[in-house]
Amino acid sequence: MKIISTLLLTLLVTISASFAQTNAAVSVFKDGVAVVKQNGRFGLIGLNHQLLADPIYNHIGEFEDGIAKVSKDGRFGLINVMGREVVAPTYDSIWNFSKGIAKVKRNGKYGLIERRGKEVAGTIYDNISDFEDGVATITKRGKLGLINLAGIELAPCIYDWIYEFYNKIAHVYIDGRFGFIDNAGTTLAPPIYVGLAPFNEEGLAFAERDGKFGYVSYTGEEVVPCIYDNASEFSNGIARVSKNGRYGYVNLVGQEFVPTEYDQISDFSEGLAIVERLGLFGLIDIQGRIVVQPQFSTPDAANRALVKMQK
């Protein structure tokens, strides 16, 4: 028995030595292995030049965390430092791993795998975007949804478009209407708006619904209800609004602190705004209180009246 074991060991050493003599390492040793080339194909050897993976691959990539991409006859897979195929070369493409997940493509469809080779999402998608904050956009039959690193569909593929996330919230578009969702796939504002602008510094989005305008918050609440014919941008926490041809002002909580009862209202300057009602001009303050009654034929006359009041 001892003689047989000695003969086998001698044979293995002879084979390894012969292999080392006829094959040149084409990469430096890393993680205890090196890539070798034989007859135009690549394999792996260990530090003692023992053969770990037969030279059957068209290419072997660099090892990262003990895993390397391999290609064979136009297909891609994964191999570990022991020379074992973690993923057989069955994919058209394998992207680099990020946070333990890699995008794969097979027969024109995309999926996700983890380092042990398990498919966490089958190759059923027309596209998978790059992950951001653990979430990626998926496309199936021309519609978009969301998926996480575990391969769970957070939002089904029902949207015509999902816009870029900002503060973990994204506008969505479906059937000609806009809404927005968070990166967990939760609908915050249903897609009922014809127009929905990006959020401003105050955390409000200008919105149009049924031909009327207002502002929607991050939570989906219509802070300024869509009941106005027009609404300006917010400045210093207030916005001018109009309804039925009359103008007023609203604040950031949607309070109409200047009622929509004026024919015209100017911007505020030094805490005052000129108002016009029935062709007569007056002044209001930033709280919406009337400082000079609308009784003057010109704005200048209203300003002169204020000067007299202040003397």
C-alpha positions in Angstrom: 0.0 0.0 0.0 2.9 2.3 0.9 4.5 1.6 -2.4 1.3 2.4 -4.4 0.9 5.8 -2.5 4.6 6.6 -3.2 4.1 5.9 -6.9 0.9 8.0 -7.1 2.7 11.0 -5.3 5.6 10.6 -7.7 3.2 10.6 -10.7 1.4 13.8 -9.5 4.7 15.6 -8.9 5.9 14.5 -12.3 2.7 15.8 -14.0 2.8 19.1 -12.1 6.5 19.6 -13.0 5.8 18.8 -16.6 2.8 21.2 -16.6 5.0 23.9 -15.0 7.6 23.4 -17.7 5.2 23.6 -20.6 2.9 26.4 -19.4 3.9 29.9 -18.6 2.0 31.9 -15.9 0.5 34.9 -17.5 -0.4 36.6 -14.3 1.3 37.1 -10.9 0.2 34.9 -8.1 -2.7 36.3 -6.2 -4.7 34.6 -3.4 -2.4 31.6 -4.0 -3.2 31.1 -7.7 -2.0 32.2 -11.1 -3.5 32.1 -14.5 -1.8 29.9 -17.1 -2.2 29.5 -20.8 -2.1 26.3 -22.9 -3.1 26.0 -26.6 -4.7 29.4 -26.4 -6.9 28.6 -23.4 -6.5 29.6 -19.8 -6.6 27.7 -16.5 -5.4 28.0 -12.9 -2.4 26.7 -11.0 -1.6 26.9 -7.3 1.6 28.0 -5.6 3.1 24.5 -6.0 2.1 24.6 -9.7 -0.6 22.1 -9.1 -3.4 22.3 -11.7 -6.6 23.8 -10.1 -8.6 24.5 -13.2 -8.1 22.9 -16.6 -7.1 25.4 -19.3 -10.5 25.5 -21.0 -11.4 29.2 -20.8 -11.0 32.0 -23.3 -10.3 34.4 -20.5 -10.0 34.5 -16.7 -10.3 37.9 -15.0 -8.7 39.2 -11.9 -9.7 37.7 -8.6 -11.6 39.9 -6.2 -12.6 38.5 -2.8 -11.8 35.0 -4.1 -14.0 35.2 -7.2 -13.0 35.9 -10.9 -15.0 36.1 -14.1 -14.3 33.5 -16.7 -15.4 33.3 -20.4 -15.8 30.2 -22.5 -17.0 30.2 -26.0 -18.7 33.6 -25.7 -20.4 32.8 -22.4 -19.5 34.1 -18.9 -19.3 32.5 -15.5 -17.5 32.7 -12.1 -14.6 30.7 -10.7 -13.1 30.6 -7.2 -9.5 30.3 -6.1 -10.0 26.5 -5.7 -10.7 26.3 -9.4 -14.3 25.5 -8.9 -17.0 27.0 -11.1 -19.2 29.0 -8.8 -21.3 30.0 -11.8 -21.1 27.9 -15.0 -20.4 30.0 -18.1 -24.0 30.4 -19.2 -24.4 34.2 -19.3 -24.0 36.7 -22.1 -22.5 39.2 -19.6 -21.7 39.5 -15.9 -21.1 42.9 -14.5 -18.8 43.7 -11.5 -20.1 42.9 -8.0 -21.2 45.8 -5.8 -22.5 45.2 -2.3 -22.4 41.5 -3.0 -24.7 41.6 -6.1 -23.9 41.6 -9.8 -26.1 42.2 -12.8 -26.2 39.4 -15.4 -27.5 39.1 -18.9 -28.7 36.0 -20.7 -30.6 35.7 -24.0 -31.1 39.5 -24.0 -32.7 39.6 -20.5 -31.2 40.8 -17.2 -31.1 39.4 -13.7 -29.1 39.5 -10.5 -26.8 37.0 -8.9 -24.9 36.9 -5.5 -21.3 35.8 -5.0 -22.2 32.2 -4.3 -23.8 32.0 -7.7 -27.5 32.1 -6.6 -29.8 34.1 -8.8 -31.6 36.5 -6.6 -33.5 37.8 -9.5 -34.1 35.7 -12.6 -33.1 36.9 -16.1 -36.6 38.2 -16.9 -36.0 42.0 -17.2 -35.4 44.1 -20.3 -33.0 46.3 -18.3 -31.8 46.8 -14.7 -30.2 50.2 -13.9 -27.2 50.7 -11.5 -28.1 50.5 -7.8 -28.4 53.6 -5.8 -29.1 53.5 -2.0 -29.8 49.8 -2.5 -32.5 50.3 -5.2 -32.4 49.9 -9.0 -34.9 50.6 -11.7 -36.1 47.6 -13.7 -37.8 47.5 -17.1 -40.2 44.8 -18.3 -42.4 45.0 -21.4 -41.7 48.7 -21.7 -42.8 49.5 -18.1 -40.6 50.5 -15.2 -40.5 49.4 -11.5 -38.1 49.1 -8.6 -36.0 46.2 -7.2 -33.7 45.9 -4.2 -30.5 44.1 -3.6 -32.4 41.0 -2.4 -34.1 40.8 -5.7 -37.5 41.9 -4.3 -39.7 44.0 -6.6 -40.4 47.1 -4.5 -42.6 48.6 -7.2 -44.2 46.6 -10.0 -43.3 47.4 -13.6 -46.3 49.6 -14.2 -44.8 53.1 -14.8 -44.0 54.7 -18.1 -41.1 56.5 -16.4 -39.4 56.8 -13.0 -37.4 59.9 -12.6 -34.1 60.3 -10.6 -34.5 59.9 -6.9 -33.8 63.0 -4.7 -34.0 62.6 -0.9 -35.2 59.1 -1.6 -38.3 60.4 -3.5 -38.8 60.1 -7.3 -41.5 61.4 -9.6 -43.3 58.8 -11.7 -45.3 59.0 -14.9 -48.1 56.7 -16.0 -50.9 57.1 -18.5 -50.2 60.8 -19.0 -50.2 61.6 -15.2 -47.5 62.4 -12.6 -47.1 61.3 -9.0 -44.2 60.3 -6.8 -43.0 57.3 -4.8 -40.3 56.7 -2.2 -37.4 54.3 -2.7 -39.3 51.6 -0.9 -41.9 51.7 -3.7 -44.6 53.3 -1.6 -46.9 55.7 -3.4 -46.7 59.1 -1.7 -48.7 61.1 -4.3 -50.9 59.1 -6.7 -50.4 59.8 -10.4 -53.2 62.2 -10.8 -51.3 65.3 -11.9 -51.0 66.6 -15.4 -47.9 68.5 -14.3 -45.6 68.1 -11.3 -42.5 70.2 -10.9 -39.4 69.2 -9.0 -39.4 70.0 -5.2 -38.4 73.5 -4.3 -36.2 74.5 -1.3 -39.3 74.5 0.9 -40.1 70.9 0.0 -43.1 71.7 -2.2 -43.7 70.7 -5.8 -45.8 72.9 -8.1 -48.7 70.8 -9.3 -51.5 70.9 -11.9 -54.7 68.9 -11.6 -57.9 69.3 -13.6 -56.7 72.6 -15.0 -56.0 74.0 -11.5 -52.8 74.7 -9.7 -51.4 74.2 -6.2 -48.4 72.7 -4.3 -47.8 69.2 -3.0 -45.5 68.3 -0.1 -43.0 65.3 0.1 -45.7 63.4 1.9 -48.1 63.8 -1.0 -50.3 66.3 0.9 -51.7 69.1 -1.2 -50.5 71.8 1.1 -51.8 74.4 -1.3 -54.8 72.7 -2.8 -55.1 72.6 -6.6 -58.0 75.1 -6.8 -56.2 78.1 -8.2 -56.1 79.3 -11.8 -52.4 80.1 -11.3 -49.8 80.2 -8.6 -46.4 81.9 -8.5 -43.2 80.4 -7.2 -42.6 80.8 -3.4 -40.5 83.7 -2.3 -39.8 84.4 1.4 -42.3 81.8 2.3 -45.3 83.2 0.3 -46.7 82.7 -3.2 -49.2 84.8 -5.2 -52.3 82.9 -6.3 -55.3 83.7 -8.5 -58.8 82.3 -8.6 -61.7 83.5 -10.8 -59.7 86.5 -12.0 -58.9 87.6 -8.4 -55.5 87.6 -6.6 -54.3 86.8 -3.2 -51.4 85.2 -1.3 -50.8 81.9 0.4 -48.1 80.8 2.8 -46.1 77.6 3.2 -48.9 75.9 5.1 -51.5 76.7 2.5 -53.2 79.5 4.4 -54.6 82.2 2.2 -53.5 85.0 4.4 -54.4 87.5 1.7 -57.8 86.5 0.3 -58.3 86.2 -3.4 -60.4 89.3 -3.7 -58.1 91.8 -5.4 -58.0 92.6 -9.1 -54.2 92.9 -8.9 -51.5 92.6 -6.2 -47.9 93.6 -6.6 -44.9 91.8 -5.1 -44.1 92.8 -1.5 -41.5 95.4 -0.9 -40.4 96.5 2.5 -43.3 94.5 4.0 -46.0 96.2 1.8 -47.8 95.4 -1.4 -50.0 97.5 -3.7 -53.5 96.1 -4.2 -56.2 97.0 -6.8 -59.9 96.5 -6.3 -62.6 97.9 -8.6 -60.0 100.2 -10.2 -58.9 101.7 -6.9 -55.5 101.2 -5.2 -54.4 100.7 -1.7 -51.8 99.0 0.4 -51.6 95.8 2.5 -48.9 94.5 4.9 -47.2 91.1 5.0 -49.8 89.8 7.4 -52.5 90.6 4.8 -53.9 93.6 6.8 -55.1 96.6 4.9 -52.8 99.5 5.6 -54.3 102.0 3.1 -57.9 101.3 1.9 -58.2 100.8 -1.9 -59.7 104.2 -2.6 -57.1 105.9 -4.8 -57.0 106.2 -8.5 -53.3 105.4 -8.9 -50.7 103.4 -6.9 -48.6 106.6 -6.4 -51.6 108.3 -4.7 -51.9 105.3 -2.3 -48.2 105.6 -1.5 -48.5 109.3 -0.8 -51.4 108.6 1.5 -49.2 106.2 3.4 -46.5 108.8 3.8 -49.0 111.2 5.2 -50.2 108.6 7.6 -46.7 108.0 8.9 -46.0 111.7 9.6 
